[in-house]
Amino acid sequence: MITLTEEAAQKIETQIAKRGRGQGIKIGVRTTGCSGLAYTLEFVDVEPSTQEAALYESHGIKVWVEGKAAPYLAGTTMSWERKGLNEGFEFLNPNEAGRCGCGESFNV
């Protein structure tokens, strides 16, 4: 299961409203970077099948998790963070064993 902080949910809701369409977001992982895995995030306009992704809801936002990514993302919280001039989504994943120096990829 993935949960969103209230700030992350508000940011997603704002972005869906700006787009003028969307049912929620889909989160997954892909193989890349120096640590092995990176998070993926995309808007969902057409609801995925239950075989493709599991559906959760957090603060009123529908969140689909890709089936193959579920073991890597179990228990993760997605937040919205501001650090200096940068801002973006941050994944607080209890399954992470480490991250690369730039923070773009992780391993379990």
DSSP file (Angstrom, degrees, kcal/mol; ACC not computed):
  #  RESIDUE AA STRUCTURE BP1 BP2  ACC     N-H-->O    O-->H-N    N-H-->O    O-->H-N    TCO  KAPPA ALPHA  PHI   PSI    X-CA   Y-CA   Z-CA
    1    1 A M              0   0    0      0, 0.0    74,-1.6     0, 0.0    75,-0.5   0.000 360.0 360.0 360.0 142.8    0.0    0.0    0.0
    2    2 A I        -     0   0    0     73,-0.2     2,-0.3    61,-0.1    75,-0.2  -0.944 360.0-163.6-116.4 139.5    1.1    3.5   -0.8
    3    3 A T  E     -a   77   0A   0     73,-2.2    75,-2.9    -2,-0.4     2,-0.4  -0.905   7.9-143.8-120.4 154.0   -0.1    6.6    1.1
    4    4 A L  E     -a   78   0A   0     -2,-0.3    75,-0.2    73,-0.2     2,-0.1  -0.872  17.6-123.5-110.3 145.6    0.1   10.2    0.2
    5    5 A T     >  -     0   0    0     73,-2.3     4,-2.4    -2,-0.4     5,-0.2  -0.456  34.5-107.0 -74.9 164.1    0.7   13.1    2.6
    6    6 A E  H  > S+     0   0    0      1,-0.2     4,-2.3     2,-0.2     5,-0.2   0.887 121.5  52.3 -59.8 -39.2   -1.9   15.8    2.5
    7    7 A E  H  > S+     0   0    0      2,-0.2     4,-2.1     1,-0.2    -1,-0.2   0.898 109.5  48.7 -65.0 -41.2    0.4   18.2    0.7
    8    8 A A  H  > S+     0   0    0     70,-0.2     4,-2.4     2,-0.2    -2,-0.2   0.915 111.1  50.4 -64.9 -42.6    1.2   15.5   -2.0
    9    9 A A  H  X S+     0   0    0     -4,-2.4     4,-2.6     1,-0.2    -2,-0.2   0.908 110.2  49.9 -62.1 -42.4   -2.5   14.8   -2.5
   10   10 A Q  H  X S+     0   0    0     -4,-2.3     4,-2.3     2,-0.2    -1,-0.2   0.898 110.3  50.5 -63.2 -40.3   -3.3   18.6   -2.9
   11   11 A K  H  X S+     0   0    0     -4,-2.1     4,-2.2     2,-0.2    -2,-0.2   0.915 112.2  46.6 -64.6 -43.3   -0.5   18.9   -5.5
   12   12 A I  H  X S+     0   0    0     -4,-2.4     4,-2.6     2,-0.2     5,-0.2   0.923 111.5  51.3 -64.5 -44.3   -1.8   16.0   -7.5
   13   13 A E  H  X S+     0   0    0     -4,-2.6     4,-2.1     1,-0.2    -2,-0.2   0.900 110.7  49.2 -59.3 -41.7   -5.4   17.3   -7.3
   14   14 A T  H  X S+     0   0    0     -4,-2.3     4,-2.2     2,-0.2    -1,-0.2   0.909 111.5  48.7 -63.5 -43.4   -4.2   20.7   -8.5
   15   15 A Q  H  X S+     0   0    0     -4,-2.2     4,-2.1     2,-0.2    -2,-0.2   0.887 110.1  50.7 -67.1 -39.0   -2.3   19.1  -11.4
   16   16 A I  H  X>S+     0   0    0     -4,-2.6     4,-1.6     2,-0.2     5,-0.9   0.910 110.6  50.3 -63.7 -41.4   -5.3   17.0  -12.5
   17   17 A A  H  <5S+     0   0    0     -4,-2.1    -2,-0.2    -5,-0.2    -1,-0.2   0.909 110.1  49.7 -63.0 -42.0   -7.5   20.1  -12.4
   18   18 A K  H  <5S+     0   0    0     -4,-2.2    -1,-0.2     1,-0.2    -2,-0.2   0.880 110.4  50.6 -63.5 -38.0   -5.0   22.0  -14.6
   19   19 A R  H  <5S-     0   0    0     -4,-2.1    -1,-0.2     2,-0.2    -2,-0.2   0.803 102.8-136.7 -68.9 -28.9   -4.9   19.1  -17.0
   20   20 A G  T  <5S+     0   0    0     -4,-1.6     2,-0.3    -5,-0.2    -3,-0.2   0.539  75.8  50.2  83.0   6.5   -8.7   19.1  -17.2
   21   21 A R      < +     0   0    0     -5,-0.9    -2,-0.2    23,-0.0    -1,-0.2  -0.976  58.2 108.3-163.7 163.5   -8.8   15.3  -17.0
   22   22 A G        -     0   0    0     -2,-0.3    23,-0.3    23,-0.2     3,-0.1  -0.228  41.4-143.1 131.5 141.8   -7.5   12.4  -15.0
   23   23 A Q  S    S-     0   0    0     21,-3.9    39,-0.5     1,-0.3     2,-0.3   0.586  71.2 -67.4-103.5 -15.6   -8.6    9.8  -12.5
   24   24 A G  E     -Cd  44  62B   0     20,-0.9    20,-2.5    37,-0.1     2,-0.3  -0.975  62.9 -60.6 161.6-150.7   -5.5    9.7  -10.4
   25   25 A I  E     -Cd  43  63B   0     37,-2.2    39,-3.0    -2,-0.3     2,-0.4  -0.907  27.0-144.3-130.5 158.4   -1.9    8.6  -10.6
   26   26 A K  E     -Cd  42  64B   0     16,-2.8    16,-2.0    -2,-0.3     2,-0.4  -0.992  16.0-163.6-122.9 131.1    0.0    5.4  -11.3
   27   27 A I  E     +Cd  41  65B   0     37,-3.0    39,-2.3    -2,-0.4     2,-0.2  -0.915  22.0 142.1-116.0 139.1    3.3    4.7   -9.5
   28   28 A G  E     -C   40   0B   0     12,-1.9    12,-2.6    -2,-0.4     2,-0.3  -0.819  38.2-112.0-151.4-168.3    5.9    2.1  -10.5
   29   29 A V  E     -C   39   0B   0     10,-0.3     2,-0.3    -2,-0.2    10,-0.2  -0.957  20.2-166.9-134.3 155.5    9.6    1.4  -10.7
   30   30 A R  E     -C   38   0B   0      8,-2.1     8,-2.2    -2,-0.3     2,-0.5  -0.966  32.4-102.5-137.8 156.5   11.9    0.9  -13.7
   31   31 A T  E     +C   37   0B   0     -2,-0.3     2,-0.3     6,-0.2     6,-0.3  -0.691  69.9 107.5 -81.2 122.3   15.5   -0.4  -13.9
   32   32 A T  E  >  +C   36   0B   0      4,-1.4     4,-0.9    -2,-0.5     3,-0.2  -0.973  38.5  46.9-174.3 173.6   17.9    2.5  -14.3
   33   33 A G  T  4 S-     0   0    0     -2,-0.3     3,-0.1     1,-0.2     5,-0.1   0.096  91.9 -63.4  71.8-179.9   20.6    4.6  -12.6
   34   34 A C  T  4 S+     0   0    0      1,-0.2    -1,-0.2     3,-0.1    65,-0.0   0.663 132.1  47.5 -80.6 -16.9   23.6    3.7  -10.6
   35   35 A S  T  4 S-     0   0    0     -3,-0.2    -1,-0.2     2,-0.1    -2,-0.2   0.583 111.8-113.5-101.1 -12.1   21.6    2.1   -7.8
   36   36 A G  E  < S+C   32   0B   0     -4,-0.9    -4,-1.4    -3,-0.1     2,-0.3  -0.147  81.3  56.2 117.3 -41.0   19.3    0.0  -10.0
   37   37 A L  E     -CE  31 106B   0     69,-2.1    69,-2.9    -6,-0.3     2,-0.3  -0.948  50.4-172.1-131.6 148.6   15.7    1.3   -9.6
   38   38 A A  E     -C   30   0B   0     -8,-2.2    -8,-2.1    -2,-0.3     2,-0.2  -0.982  29.3-110.4-135.4 149.7   13.9    4.6  -10.1
   39   39 A Y  E     -C   29   0B   0     -2,-0.3     2,-0.4    65,-0.3   -10,-0.3  -0.507  27.1-156.5 -76.4 144.9   10.4    5.6   -9.3
   40   40 A T  E     -C   28   0B   0    -12,-2.6   -12,-1.9    -2,-0.2     2,-0.4  -0.943  10.3-176.8-119.6 147.8    7.9    6.3  -12.1
   41   41 A L  E     +C   27   0B   0     -2,-0.4     2,-0.3   -14,-0.2   -14,-0.2  -0.982   8.8 161.8-145.8 128.0    4.8    8.5  -11.8
   42   42 A E  E     -C   26   0B   0    -16,-2.0   -16,-2.8    -2,-0.4     2,-0.2  -0.988  38.7-105.8-145.9 155.0    2.2    9.2  -14.4
   43   43 A F  E     -C   25   0B   0     -2,-0.3     2,-0.6   -18,-0.2   -18,-0.3  -0.527  31.3-135.9 -76.6 147.9   -1.3   10.5  -14.5
   44   44 A V  E     +C   24   0B   0    -20,-2.5   -21,-3.9    -2,-0.2   -20,-0.9  -0.934  32.9 162.4-110.0 119.2   -4.1    8.0  -15.2
   45   45 A D  S    S+     0   0    0     -2,-0.6     2,-0.5     1,-0.3   -23,-0.2   0.713  75.2  39.9-102.0 -30.4   -6.8    8.9  -17.7
   46   46 A V  S    S-     0   0    0    -24,-0.0    -1,-0.3   -23,-0.0   -23,-0.0  -0.987  96.8-111.8-122.4 123.2   -8.1    5.4  -18.3
   47   47 A E        -     0   0    0     -2,-0.5    -2,-0.0    -3,-0.1    -3,-0.0  -0.289  34.2-127.6 -57.9 125.1   -8.4    3.1  -15.3
   48   48 A P        -     0   0    0      0, 0.0    -1,-0.1     0, 0.0     2,-0.0  -0.279  28.7 -96.5 -69.3 159.1   -5.9    0.2  -15.6
   49   49 A S    >>  -     0   0    0      1,-0.1     4,-2.0     5,-0.0     3,-0.6  -0.347  30.8-114.6 -70.0 158.0   -7.1   -3.4  -15.2
   50   50 A T  T 34 S+     0   0    0      1,-0.2    -1,-0.1     2,-0.2     5,-0.0   0.715 117.6  58.2 -68.6 -19.3   -6.7   -5.0  -11.8
   51   51 A Q  T 34 S+     0   0    0      1,-0.1    -1,-0.2     3,-0.0     3,-0.1   0.791 109.5  44.2 -76.3 -28.8   -4.2   -7.4  -13.3
   52   52 A E  T <4 S+     0   0    0     -3,-0.6    15,-2.5     1,-0.3     2,-0.3   0.862 127.6   1.7 -82.4 -39.1   -2.0   -4.4  -14.3
   53   53 A A  E  <  -F   66   0B   0     -4,-2.0     2,-0.3    13,-0.3    -1,-0.3  -0.999  63.2-124.2-155.0 146.3   -2.2   -2.4  -11.2
   54   54 A A  E     -F   65   0B   0     11,-2.4    11,-2.5    -2,-0.3     2,-0.4  -0.718  30.4-132.5 -90.8 143.3   -3.6   -2.4   -7.6
   55   55 A L  E     +F   64   0B   0     -2,-0.3     2,-0.3     9,-0.2     9,-0.2  -0.831  29.3 166.8-103.2 132.5   -5.8    0.5   -6.6
   56   56 A Y  E     -F   63   0B   0      7,-2.6     7,-3.1    -2,-0.4     2,-0.4  -0.872  21.9-143.3-129.2 165.0   -5.5    2.4   -3.3
   57   57 A E  E     +F   62   0B   0     -2,-0.3     2,-0.4     5,-0.2     5,-0.2  -0.999  17.5 176.2-134.0 135.3   -7.0    5.7   -2.2
   58   58 A S  E >  S-F   61   0B   0      3,-2.3     3,-2.0    -2,-0.4   -53,-0.1  -0.975  72.5 -15.0-141.5 123.1   -5.3    8.3   -0.1
   59   59 A H  T 3  S-     0   0    0     -2,-0.4     3,-0.1     1,-0.3    -1,-0.1   0.843 128.9 -53.3  51.9  38.0   -6.7   11.7    0.9
   60   60 A G  T 3  S+     0   0    0      1,-0.2     2,-0.5   -47,-0.0    -1,-0.3   0.465 113.1 119.1  82.1   1.3   -9.3   11.3   -1.9
   61   61 A I  E <   - F   0  58B   0     -3,-2.0    -3,-2.3   -57,-0.0     2,-0.4  -0.873  62.6-130.8-103.3 130.6   -6.7   10.6   -4.6
   62   62 A K  E     -dF  24  57B   0    -39,-0.5   -37,-2.2    -2,-0.5     2,-0.5  -0.663  25.8-169.9 -78.0 129.5   -6.8    7.3   -6.5
   63   63 A V  E     -dF  25  56B   0     -7,-3.1    -7,-2.6    -2,-0.4     2,-0.4  -0.976   5.4-163.4-126.1 117.1   -3.3    5.7   -6.6
   64   64 A W  E     -dF  26  55B   0    -39,-3.0   -37,-3.0    -2,-0.5     2,-0.5  -0.825   5.0-156.6 -97.7 139.5   -2.6    2.7   -8.8
   65   65 A V  E     -dF  27  54B   0    -11,-2.5   -11,-2.4    -2,-0.4   -37,-0.2  -0.974  24.6-116.6-116.7 123.3    0.6    0.7   -8.1
   66   66 A E  E >>  - F   0  53B   0    -39,-2.3     4,-1.0    -2,-0.5     3,-0.9  -0.285  24.6-123.7 -56.4 138.9    2.0   -1.4  -11.0
   67   67 A G  G >4 S+     0   0    0    -15,-2.5     3,-0.8     1,-0.3    -1,-0.1   0.884 109.1  48.9 -54.5 -46.4    1.8   -5.1  -10.1
   68   68 A K  G 34 S+     0   0    0    -16,-0.3    -1,-0.3     1,-0.2     4,-0.2   0.723 111.8  51.4 -69.2 -19.6    5.5   -5.7  -10.6
   69   69 A A  G X> S+     0   0    0     -3,-0.9     4,-1.6     1,-0.2     3,-0.9   0.625  82.4  93.1 -90.2 -15.0    6.4   -2.7   -8.4
   70   70 A A  H <X S+     0   0    0     -4,-1.0     4,-1.2    -3,-0.8     3,-0.4   0.861  83.4  50.3 -52.2 -46.3    4.2   -3.7   -5.5
   71   71 A P  H 34 S+     0   0    0      0, 0.0    -1,-0.3     0, 0.0     3,-0.1   0.857 113.5  47.1 -63.2 -31.3    6.9   -5.6   -3.5
   72   72 A Y  H <4 S+     0   0    0     -3,-0.9    23,-0.3    -4,-0.2    -2,-0.2   0.761 118.2  40.9 -77.0 -25.6    9.3   -2.6   -3.9
   73   73 A L  H >< S+     0   0    0     -4,-1.6     3,-2.2    -3,-0.4    -1,-0.2   0.447  76.3 133.2-106.2  -2.3    6.7    0.0   -2.9
   74   74 A A  T 3< S+     0   0    0     -4,-1.2    21,-0.2     1,-0.3   -72,-0.1  -0.278  82.0   8.9 -55.8 126.5    4.9   -1.7    0.0
   75   75 A G  T 3  S+     0   0    0    -74,-1.6    -1,-0.3     1,-0.2   -73,-0.2   0.521  93.0 149.9  83.5   6.4    4.6    0.8    2.9
   76   76 A T    <   -     0   0    0     -3,-2.2   -73,-2.2   -75,-0.5     2,-0.4  -0.455  33.1-155.3 -76.8 143.2    5.8    3.8    0.9
   77   77 A T  E     -aB   3  92A   0     15,-1.9    15,-3.2   -75,-0.2     2,-0.5  -0.975   6.0-151.6-115.1 131.9    4.6    7.3    1.7
   78   78 A M  E     +aB   4  91A   0    -75,-2.9   -73,-2.3    -2,-0.4     2,-0.2  -0.912  22.0 175.7-105.6 125.1    4.8    9.9   -1.1
   79   79 A S  E     - B   0  90A   0     11,-2.9    11,-2.7    -2,-0.5     2,-0.5  -0.747  32.4-120.5-121.8 169.9    5.2   13.5    0.1
   80   80 A W  E     - B   0  89A   0     -2,-0.2     2,-0.4     9,-0.2     9,-0.2  -0.970  38.4-174.2-111.2 121.4    5.7   16.9   -1.5
   81   81 A E  E     - B   0  88A   0      7,-2.9     7,-2.2    -2,-0.5     2,-0.5  -0.897  21.1-157.3-123.3 145.9    9.0   18.5   -0.4
   82   82 A R  E     + B   0  87A   0     -2,-0.4     2,-0.4     5,-0.2     5,-0.2  -0.990  14.3 175.6-117.4 126.4   10.7   21.9   -0.9
   83   83 A K  E >   - B   0  86A   0      3,-3.1     3,-2.1    -2,-0.5     2,-0.3  -0.905  63.1 -56.6-132.4 103.5   14.4   22.0   -0.5
   84   84 A G  T 3  S-     0   0    0     -2,-0.4     0, 0.0     1,-0.3     0, 0.0  -0.490 122.1 -15.5  63.9-123.8   15.9   25.4   -1.2
   85   85 A L  T 3  S+     0   0    0     -2,-0.3     2,-0.3    -3,-0.1    -1,-0.3   0.519 124.2  86.1 -88.2  -6.8   14.9   26.3   -4.8
   86   86 A N  E <   +B   83   0A   0     -3,-2.1    -3,-3.1     2,-0.0     2,-0.3  -0.700  50.3 173.6 -99.0 147.0   13.9   22.7   -5.6
   87   87 A E  E     +B   82   0A   0     -2,-0.3     2,-0.3    -5,-0.2    -5,-0.2  -0.990  17.4 114.6-146.7 150.8   10.5   21.1   -5.0
   88   88 A G  E     -B   81   0A   0     -7,-2.2    -7,-2.9    -2,-0.3     2,-0.2  -0.976  61.3 -47.9 170.8-179.6    9.0   17.8   -6.0
   89   89 A F  E     -B   80   0A   0     -2,-0.3     2,-0.4    -9,-0.2    -9,-0.2  -0.529  46.0-160.9 -76.9 141.0    7.6   14.5   -4.8
   90   90 A E  E     -B   79   0A   0    -11,-2.7   -11,-2.9    -2,-0.2     2,-0.6  -0.982   8.3-144.5-124.0 133.8    9.7   12.5   -2.3
   91   91 A F  E     -B   78   0A   0     -2,-0.4     2,-0.9   -13,-0.2   -13,-0.2  -0.890   5.5-163.4-102.4 120.1    9.3    8.8   -1.8
   92   92 A L  E     +B   77   0A   0    -15,-3.2   -15,-1.9    -2,-0.6    -2,-0.0  -0.836  22.2 177.5-101.8  93.9    9.8    7.6    1.8
   93   93 A N    >   -     0   0    0     -2,-0.9     3,-1.3   -17,-0.2   -17,-0.1  -0.882  28.3-162.1-110.6 115.1   10.2    3.9    1.2
   94   94 A P  T 3  S+     0   0    0      0, 0.0    -1,-0.1     0, 0.0   -19,-0.1   0.644  91.0  63.0 -68.6 -12.6   11.0    1.5    4.1
   95   95 A N  T 3  S+     0   0    0    -23,-0.3     2,-0.2   -21,-0.2   -22,-0.1   0.599  75.6 111.9 -87.0 -12.5   12.2   -1.1    1.6
   96   96 A E    <   -     0   0    0     -3,-1.3    12,-0.3     1,-0.2     3,-0.1  -0.418  41.5-176.6 -66.1 131.1   15.1    1.0    0.3
   97   97 A A        -     0   0    0     10,-3.5     2,-0.3     1,-0.4    11,-0.2   0.666  69.2 -23.0 -95.3 -23.3   18.5   -0.3    1.3
   98   98 A G  E     -G  107   0B   0      9,-1.3     9,-2.3   -63,-0.1    -1,-0.4  -0.969  54.1-136.4-175.9 164.7   20.3    2.6   -0.3
   99   99 A R  E     -G  106   0B   0     -2,-0.3     7,-0.2     7,-0.2     2,-0.0  -0.921  30.9-104.9-129.7 156.0   20.2    5.5   -2.8
  100  100 A C    >   -     0   0    0      5,-2.1     3,-1.0    -2,-0.3     7,-0.0  -0.297  43.6 -98.9 -72.0 167.9   22.7    6.8   -5.3
  101  101 A G  T 3  S+     0   0    0      1,-0.3    -1,-0.1     2,-0.1    -2,-0.0   0.813 123.4  47.3 -60.5 -33.7   24.5   10.1   -4.5
  102  102 A C  T 3  S-     0   0    0      1,-0.0    -1,-0.3     3,-0.0    -2,-0.0   0.600 107.1-125.2 -86.8 -10.2   22.2   12.2   -6.6
  103  103 A G  S <  S+     0   0    0     -3,-1.0    -2,-0.1     2,-0.2     3,-0.0   0.558  77.9 116.0  82.6   7.7   19.0   10.6   -5.2
  104  104 A E  S    S+     0   0    0    -66,-0.1   -65,-0.3     1,-0.0     2,-0.3   0.744  75.6  28.5 -82.7 -23.8   17.6    9.6   -8.6
  105  105 A S        -     0   0    0    -67,-0.1    -5,-2.1   -74,-0.0     2,-0.3  -0.907  63.3-170.2-136.4 164.6   17.8    5.8   -8.1
  106  106 A F  E     -EG  37  99B   0    -69,-2.9   -69,-2.1    -2,-0.3     2,-0.3  -0.894  10.1-142.7-144.1 170.2   17.6    3.3   -5.2
  107  107 A N  E       G   0  98B   0     -9,-2.3   -10,-3.5    -2,-0.3    -9,-1.3  -0.955 360.0 360.0-136.5 160.2   18.1   -0.3   -4.4
  108  108 A V              0   0    0     -2,-0.3    -1,-0.1   -12,-0.3   -72,-0.1   0.347 360.0 360.0-120.1 360.0   16.3   -2.8   -2.1
